[in-house]
Amino acid sequence: MEKKIISANELASYVVCPEAWKLKSSSKQFQPKTTPNQTAAKERKDWIEKQGKLAELKLYTKVAYVLLVMLVILVFLLELNK
């Protein structure tokens, strides 16, 4: 016996009209293209990549801030020497 995963969309369709759900499910219209585990794994991988990019952006922002502060201090010291 094969286990079938019922999505929220299928359940809602069944609650509204069981006969329509029966017709649609028999025509294989509700067959999921990917399993929930595959979708979750892909979303997690995307999230991890996004977090890595955000960490890089945070580092670059800190470096730019430090360089900007150093430039302001340098300009201030050069103005004092004049």
N, CA, C and O atoms as a GROMACS GRO file, in nm:
protein
  328
    1MET      N    1   0.084  -0.118   0.000
    1MET     CA    2   0.000   0.000   0.000
    1MET      C    3   0.088   0.124   0.000
    1MET      O    4   0.177   0.138   0.084
    2GLU      N    5   0.064   0.211  -0.092
    2GLU     CA    6   0.144   0.332  -0.107
    2GLU      C    7   0.085   0.444  -0.023
    2GLU      O    8  -0.036   0.470  -0.028
    3LYS      N    9   0.170   0.512   0.053
    3LYS     CA   10   0.124   0.626   0.132
    3LYS      C   11   0.118   0.749   0.043
    3LYS      O   12   0.208   0.773  -0.037
    4LYS      N   13   0.013   0.825   0.058
    4LYS     CA   14  -0.001   0.947  -0.019
    4LYS      C   15   0.000   1.065   0.076
    4LYS      O   16  -0.072   1.066   0.176
    5ILE      N   17   0.081   1.165   0.044
    5ILE     CA   18   0.087   1.286   0.123
    5ILE      C   19  -0.019   1.382   0.068
    5ILE      O   20  -0.022   1.412  -0.051
    6ILE      N   21  -0.104   1.428   0.157
    6ILE     CA   22  -0.210   1.521   0.116
    6ILE      C   23  -0.167   1.662   0.154
    6ILE      O   24  -0.135   1.690   0.270
    7SER      N   25  -0.166   1.750   0.056
    7SER     CA   26  -0.126   1.888   0.080
    7SER      C   27  -0.244   1.967   0.137
    7SER      O   28  -0.358   1.920   0.135
    8ALA      N   29  -0.215   2.086   0.187
    8ALA     CA   30  -0.321   2.173   0.240
    8ALA      C   31  -0.418   2.212   0.129
    8ALA      O   32  -0.537   2.227   0.154
    9ASN      N   33  -0.368   2.227   0.009
    9ASN     CA   34  -0.452   2.263  -0.105
    9ASN      C   35  -0.554   2.152  -0.133
    9ASN      O   36  -0.672   2.178  -0.158
   10GLU      N   37  -0.507   2.029  -0.130
   10GLU     CA   38  -0.597   1.916  -0.152
   10GLU      C   39  -0.702   1.906  -0.042
   10GLU      O   40  -0.820   1.882  -0.069
   11LEU      N   41  -0.659   1.926   0.081
   11LEU     CA   42  -0.752   1.919   0.194
   11LEU      C   43  -0.859   2.026   0.183
   11LEU      O   44  -0.977   1.999   0.206
   12ALA      N   45  -0.818   2.148   0.148
   12ALA     CA   46  -0.915   2.256   0.132
   12ALA      C   47  -1.012   2.225   0.018
   12ALA      O   48  -1.131   2.251   0.029
   13SER      N   49  -0.960   2.170  -0.090
   13SER     CA   50  -1.045   2.133  -0.202
   13SER      C   51  -1.147   2.027  -0.160
   13SER      O   52  -1.263   2.032  -0.202
   14TYR      N   53  -1.104   1.932  -0.080
   14TYR     CA   54  -1.193   1.826  -0.034
   14TYR      C   55  -1.302   1.882   0.057
   14TYR      O   56  -1.418   1.842   0.049
   15VAL      N   57  -1.264   1.975   0.145
   15VAL     CA   58  -1.361   2.033   0.238
   15VAL      C   59  -1.467   2.111   0.162
   15VAL      O   60  -1.585   2.104   0.197
   16VAL      N   61  -1.428   2.184   0.059
   16VAL     CA   62  -1.523   2.264  -0.019
   16VAL      C   63  -1.615   2.173  -0.100
   16VAL      O   64  -1.737   2.190  -0.097
   17CYS      N   65  -1.556   2.077  -0.172
   17CYS     CA   66  -1.639   1.990  -0.257
   17CYS      C   67  -1.569   1.855  -0.274
   17CYS      O   68  -1.477   1.842  -0.355
   18PRO      N   69  -1.611   1.755  -0.198
   18PRO     CA   70  -1.545   1.624  -0.205
   18PRO      C   71  -1.550   1.562  -0.345
   18PRO      O   72  -1.456   1.493  -0.386
   19GLU      N   73  -1.658   1.584  -0.418
   19GLU     CA   74  -1.669   1.523  -0.550
   19GLU      C   75  -1.567   1.585  -0.647
   19GLU      O   76  -1.506   1.514  -0.727
   20ALA      N   77  -1.550   1.717  -0.640
   20ALA     CA   78  -1.451   1.782  -0.725
   20ALA      C   79  -1.310   1.734  -0.690
   20ALA      O   80  -1.227   1.713  -0.778
   21TRP      N   81  -1.283   1.716  -0.561
   21TRP     CA   82  -1.153   1.667  -0.519
   21TRP      C   83  -1.129   1.527  -0.575
   21TRP      O   84  -1.020   1.496  -0.622
   22LYS      N   85  -1.232   1.443  -0.570
   22LYS     CA   86  -1.221   1.307  -0.621
   22LYS      C   87  -1.188   1.306  -0.770
   22LYS      O   88  -1.104   1.228  -0.815
   23LEU      N   89  -1.254   1.392  -0.846
   23LEU     CA   90  -1.228   1.400  -0.990
   23LEU      C   91  -1.087   1.452  -1.019
   23LEU      O   92  -1.017   1.399  -1.106
   24LYS      N   93  -1.047   1.554  -0.947
   24LYS     CA   94  -0.914   1.611  -0.971
   24LYS      C   95  -0.804   1.516  -0.928
   24LYS      O   96  -0.703   1.503  -0.997
   25SER      N   97  -0.822   1.449  -0.814
   25SER     CA   98  -0.717   1.359  -0.768
   25SER      C   99  -0.705   1.236  -0.857
   25SER      O  100  -0.597   1.179  -0.871
   26SER      N  101  -0.817   1.195  -0.917
   26SER     CA  102  -0.809   1.080  -1.007
   26SER      C  103  -0.742   1.117  -1.139
   26SER      O  104  -0.689   1.030  -1.209
   27SER      N  105  -0.744   1.246  -1.173
   27SER     CA  106  -0.680   1.289  -1.297
   27SER      C  107  -0.533   1.326  -1.276
   27SER      O  108  -0.467   1.378  -1.366
   28LYS      N  109  -0.482   1.299  -1.156
   28LYS     CA  110  -0.341   1.323  -1.122
   28LYS      C  111  -0.304   1.471  -1.125
   28LYS      O  112  -0.186   1.505  -1.137
   29GLN      N  113  -0.403   1.560  -1.114
   29GLN     CA  114  -0.373   1.703  -1.116
   29GLN      C  115  -0.307   1.747  -0.986
   29GLN      O  116  -0.230   1.843  -0.984
   30PHE      N  117  -0.335   1.677  -0.877
   30PHE     CA  118  -0.283   1.717  -0.747
   30PHE      C  119  -0.150   1.651  -0.712
   30PHE      O  120  -0.103   1.667  -0.600
   31GLN      N  121  -0.091   1.580  -0.802
   31GLN     CA  122   0.035   1.512  -0.771
   31GLN      C  123   0.145   1.616  -0.750
   31GLN      O  124   0.172   1.697  -0.838
   32PRO      N  125   0.208   1.614  -0.634
   32PRO     CA  126   0.314   1.712  -0.608
   32PRO      C  127   0.436   1.686  -0.698
   32PRO      O  128   0.471   1.571  -0.725
   33LYS      N  129   0.497   1.793  -0.743
   33LYS     CA  130   0.615   1.782  -0.829
   33LYS      C  131   0.739   1.745  -0.746
   33LYS      O  132   0.827   1.673  -0.792
   34THR      N  133   0.744   1.796  -0.626
   34THR     CA  134   0.854   1.762  -0.535
   34THR      C  135   0.795   1.723  -0.401
   34THR      O  136   0.684   1.763  -0.366
   35THR      N  137   0.869   1.645  -0.329
   35THR     CA  138   0.821   1.608  -0.197
   35THR      C  139   0.848   1.723  -0.101
   35THR      O  140   0.936   1.805  -0.126
   36PRO      N  141   0.774   1.729   0.009
   36PRO     CA  142   0.797   1.837   0.105
   36PRO      C  143   0.940   1.840   0.158
   36PRO      O  144   0.995   1.947   0.184
   37ASN      N  145   1.002   1.723   0.173
   37ASN     CA  146   1.139   1.720   0.223
   37ASN      C  147   1.236   1.784   0.125
   37ASN      O  148   1.330   1.853   0.166
   38GLN      N  149   1.216   1.761  -0.005
   38GLN     CA  150   1.303   1.822  -0.105
   38GLN      C  151   1.285   1.973  -0.104
   38GLN      O  152   1.383   2.048  -0.114
   39THR      N  153   1.162   2.018  -0.094
   39THR     CA  154   1.136   2.162  -0.092
   39THR      C  155   1.198   2.226   0.031
   39THR      O  156   1.261   2.331   0.021
   40ALA      N  157   1.182   2.164   0.146
   40ALA     CA  158   1.239   2.217   0.269
   40ALA      C  159   1.391   2.221   0.262
   40ALA      O  160   1.453   2.317   0.308
   41ALA      N  161   1.451   2.118   0.206
   41ALA     CA  162   1.597   2.114   0.196
   41ALA      C  163   1.647   2.225   0.104
   41ALA      O  164   1.749   2.289   0.132
   42LYS      N  165   1.576   2.248  -0.007
   42LYS     CA  166   1.616   2.355  -0.100
   42LYS      C  167   1.602   2.492  -0.033
   42LYS      O  168   1.690   2.577  -0.047
   43GLU      N  169   1.491   2.513   0.039
   43GLU     CA  170   1.471   2.641   0.106
   43GLU      C  171   1.578   2.663   0.214
   43GLU      O  172   1.626   2.775   0.231
   44ARG      N  173   1.614   2.558   0.285
   44ARG     CA  174   1.717   2.571   0.388
   44ARG      C  175   1.852   2.604   0.324
   44ARG      O  176   1.926   2.689   0.376
   45LYS      N  177   1.885   2.539   0.213
   45LYS     CA  178   2.010   2.566   0.144
   45LYS      C  179   2.014   2.711   0.096
   45LYS      O  180   2.116   2.778   0.110
   46ASP      N  181   1.902   2.760   0.040
   46ASP     CA  182   1.895   2.899  -0.004
   46ASP      C  183   1.912   2.995   0.113
   46ASP      O  184   1.979   3.097   0.101
   47TRP      N  185   1.850   2.962   0.226
   47TRP     CA  186   1.859   3.047   0.344
   47TRP      C  187   2.002   3.054   0.395
   47TRP      O  188   2.050   3.161   0.433
   48ILE      N  189   2.072   2.939   0.396
   48ILE     CA  190   2.211   2.935   0.443
   48ILE      C  191   2.300   3.019   0.350
   48ILE      O  192   2.386   3.092   0.398
   49GLU      N  193   2.278   3.008   0.218
   49GLU     CA  194   2.357   3.088   0.124
   49GLU      C  195   2.331   3.237   0.146
   49GLU      O  196   2.423   3.318   0.141
   50LYS      N  197   2.207   3.271   0.171
   50LYS     CA  198   2.171   3.411   0.194
   50LYS      C  199   2.238   3.464   0.320
   50LYS      O  200   2.287   3.577   0.322
   51GLN      N  201   2.243   3.382   0.425
   51GLN     CA  202   2.307   3.423   0.549
   51GLN      C  203   2.457   3.443   0.528
   51GLN      O  204   2.516   3.534   0.587
   52GLY      N  205   2.519   3.359   0.445
   52GLY     CA  206   2.661   3.374   0.416
   52GLY      C  207   2.689   3.505   0.343
   52GLY      O  208   2.786   3.575   0.371
   53LYS      N  209   2.601   3.537   0.247
   53LYS     CA  210   2.616   3.663   0.174
   53LYS      C  211   2.595   3.783   0.264
   53LYS      O  212   2.664   3.884   0.251
   54LEU      N  213   2.500   3.772   0.356
   54LEU     CA  214   2.477   3.882   0.451
   54LEU      C  215   2.595   3.900   0.545
   54LEU      O  216   2.628   4.013   0.581
   55ALA      N  217   2.659   3.792   0.584
   55ALA     CA  218   2.777   3.801   0.670
   55ALA      C  219   2.891   3.870   0.597
   55ALA      O  220   2.964   3.951   0.655
   56GLU      N  221   2.908   3.837   0.468
   56GLU     CA  222   3.010   3.904   0.388
   56GLU      C  223   2.980   4.053   0.376
   56GLU      O  224   3.071   4.136   0.389
   57LEU      N  225   2.855   4.087   0.351
   57LEU     CA  226   2.816   4.226   0.338
   57LEU      C  227   2.842   4.302   0.468
   57LEU      O  228   2.885   4.418   0.466
   58LYS      N  229   2.815   4.238   0.580
   58LYS     CA  230   2.839   4.300   0.711
   58LYS      C  231   2.988   4.328   0.729
   58LYS      O  232   3.026   4.434   0.778
   59LEU      N  233   3.073   4.232   0.691
   59LEU     CA  234   3.218   4.250   0.702
   59LEU      C  235   3.265   4.366   0.614
   59LEU      O  236   3.342   4.450   0.659
   60TYR      N  237   3.218   4.370   0.489
   60TYR     CA  238   3.258   4.476   0.398
   60TYR      C  239   3.211   4.613   0.447
   60TYR      O  240   3.280   4.713   0.428
   61THR      N  241   3.095   4.617   0.510
   61THR     CA  242   3.045   4.742   0.564
   61THR      C  243   3.133   4.791   0.678
   61THR      O  244   3.162   4.910   0.687
   62LYS      N  245   3.176   4.699   0.765
   62LYS     CA  246   3.265   4.737   0.875
   62LYS      C  247   3.398   4.789   0.822
   62LYS      O  248   3.451   4.888   0.873
   63VAL      N  249   3.453   4.723   0.721
   63VAL     CA  250   3.580   4.766   0.663
   63VAL      C  251   3.565   4.905   0.601
   63VAL      O  252   3.651   4.991   0.620
   64ALA      N  253   3.456   4.927   0.528
   64ALA     CA  254   3.433   5.058   0.466
   64ALA      C  255   3.418   5.166   0.574
   64ALA      O  256   3.468   5.277   0.557
   65TYR      N  257   3.349   5.135   0.683
   65TYR     CA  258   3.332   5.231   0.792
   65TYR      C  259   3.465   5.267   0.855
   65TYR      O  260   3.493   5.385   0.878
   66VAL      N  261   3.549   5.167   0.882
   66VAL     CA  262   3.681   5.193   0.942
   66VAL      C  263   3.766   5.278   0.848
   66VAL      O  264   3.832   5.371   0.892
   67LEU      N  265   3.764   5.246   0.718
   67LEU     CA  266   3.842   5.325   0.623
   67LEU      C  267   3.791   5.469   0.615
   67LEU      O  268   3.870   5.562   0.604
   68LEU      N  269   3.661   5.486   0.621
   68LEU     CA  270   3.603   5.621   0.618
   68LEU      C  271   3.645   5.701   0.742
   68LEU      O  272   3.679   5.818   0.730
   69VAL      N  273   3.642   5.639   0.858
   69VAL     CA  274   3.684   5.707   0.981
   69VAL      C  275   3.831   5.744   0.973
   69VAL      O  276   3.871   5.853   1.013
   70MET      N  277   3.913   5.653   0.921
   70MET     CA  278   4.056   5.682   0.907
   70MET      C  279   4.078   5.798   0.810
   70MET      O  280   4.166   5.882   0.834
   71LEU      N  281   4.001   5.804   0.703
   71LEU     CA  282   4.013   5.914   0.607
   71LEU      C  283   3.975   6.047   0.671
   71LEU      O  284   4.041   6.148   0.648
   72VAL      N  285   3.870   6.048   0.750
   72VAL     CA  286   3.828   6.171   0.818
   72VAL      C  287   3.936   6.216   0.916
   72VAL      O  288   3.966   6.335   0.923
   73ILE      N  289   3.993   6.125   0.989
   73ILE     CA  290   4.100   6.160   1.083
   73ILE      C  291   4.222   6.214   1.008
   73ILE      O  292   4.282   6.312   1.051
   74LEU      N  293   4.258   6.151   0.897
   74LEU     CA  294   4.372   6.196   0.817
   74LEU      C  295   4.349   6.337   0.763
   74LEU      O  296   4.439   6.420   0.770
   75VAL      N  297   4.231   6.363   0.711
   75VAL     CA  298   4.200   6.497   0.659
   75VAL      C  299   4.202   6.599   0.772
   75VAL      O  300   4.252   6.710   0.754
   76PHE      N  301   4.149   6.562   0.887
   76PHE     CA  302   4.150   6.652   1.002
   76PHE      C  303   4.293   6.685   1.045
   76PHE      O  304   4.324   6.800   1.073
   77LEU      N  305   4.382   6.584   1.049
   77LEU     CA  306   4.521   6.607   1.089
   77LEU      C  307   4.594   6.691   0.985
   77LEU      O  308   4.678   6.774   1.021
   78LEU      N  309   4.566   6.672   0.859
   78LEU     CA  310   4.630   6.752   0.754
   78LEU      C  311   4.585   6.898   0.762
   78LEU      O  312   4.665   6.989   0.738
   79GLU      N  313   4.461   6.921   0.798
   79GLU     CA  314   4.410   7.057   0.814
   79GLU      C  315   4.476   7.124   0.934
   79GLU      O  316   4.500   7.245   0.932
   80LEU      N  317   4.504   7.048   1.039
   80LEU     CA  318   4.569   7.104   1.157
   80LEU      C  319   4.712   7.146   1.127
   80LEU      O  320   4.761   7.245   1.182
   81ASN      N  321   4.780   7.072   1.039
   81ASN     CA  322   4.919   7.103   1.006
   81ASN      C  323   4.930   7.228   0.920
   81ASN      O  324   5.035   7.292   0.920
   82LYS      N  325   4.827   7.264   0.849
   82LYS     CA  326   4.831   7.386   0.766
   82LYS      C  327   4.822   7.502   0.855
   82LYS      O  328   4.823   7.616   0.808
   0.00000   0.00000   0.00000
